[in-house]
Amino acid sequence: MGLGHVRRNLALAQAIVERHADASVLLVSGTHLGGAFRMPAGVDCITLPALGKHQSTGAYSARHLACPIDDIVGLRAQTIRAALERFDP
């Protein structure tokens, strides 16, 4: 989670497509800023609904949506599963 992870994963994705011209890389990000970065040819990004961590308890919850943690985790899991099935890495 976070911009450091996005930058590192984007650098890895760029290295993959530079070395393998026929490669396609689909990044999955938990931050809406993941899609704000310039994507090289052959790379794209899916943004999941965001989670937030409460400073006082350390518990996670939906950052923006008004739904229980189990629902947001389920939505994120279904989104990832659908992307994997359709993208078929």
N, C-alpha and C positions, 0 to 999 in steps of 0.2 A: 504494500500500500504506500502511496506517496509518489512524488515526482522523481525522486532518485531511482525508484524501481522502474518507472516508465522510461526514463532516459537510458538506463542500463539495458533494459529489454529492447528498446528501439535500436541501440547500438549493436546489439547481438543480431537483431533482425536484419539490419542493414548489412552486416558482415555476411550473413547467410545469402542474401540475394546478390551481393557483389561476387561471391564465389560460385554461385549456382544460378545461372541466368534464367533457368526455368522454374525457380523456386517461387512460392507464394507463402507469405507469412501473415497470419492473422493473430494480432495481439489482443488479449482480453485484459481490460483495465477496470479497476474499481474506482477510479477518479475520473470525473468528467473532463479533466484537463488532459487526459491521455490522448484524446482526439484533437487537441489544440496544437500538437507538434506537427511539423511538416513530415509527412510520410514519404519515404522513398518509393520508387516504382516497385511493385511487387509486395508492398506492405500495407496493411490496413488495420484498423482498430475497432473493437467493439467495447462500448462502455457499459458497465453493469450499474444497476442502482447502487448508490453509495451507502456505505456503512460509516458510522461515527462511533468513537470510543469515548465513553463518559470518563472524565478525569477523576471524579471522586470514587467511582466503583470499579472502573476498568472494564465494565460491561459494554458490549456492542449493541447498537440499535440502528434502525434506518436513519440515515442522516437527513433526508428531505421528505420522504414519504411517511404518511401517517398509517403505519401498519406494524404489526408485531414482528419481532426479530425472526421468528420461525417462518413467517410469510416472505420476508425480504430474502432470507437465505434460500428458501425454496425457489423464489423467482430467479435469483442469481444462478442457482444450480440448473434450472430448466433452460435458462438462456445459454449457459455454457454447453450443456448437453446438445441443444439444438444446433449451435454453431459447429460443434465437433462432428455431428452427424451429417450436416449439409456440406461443410467445408471438406471433410474427409481427409485429414492430414496423413 
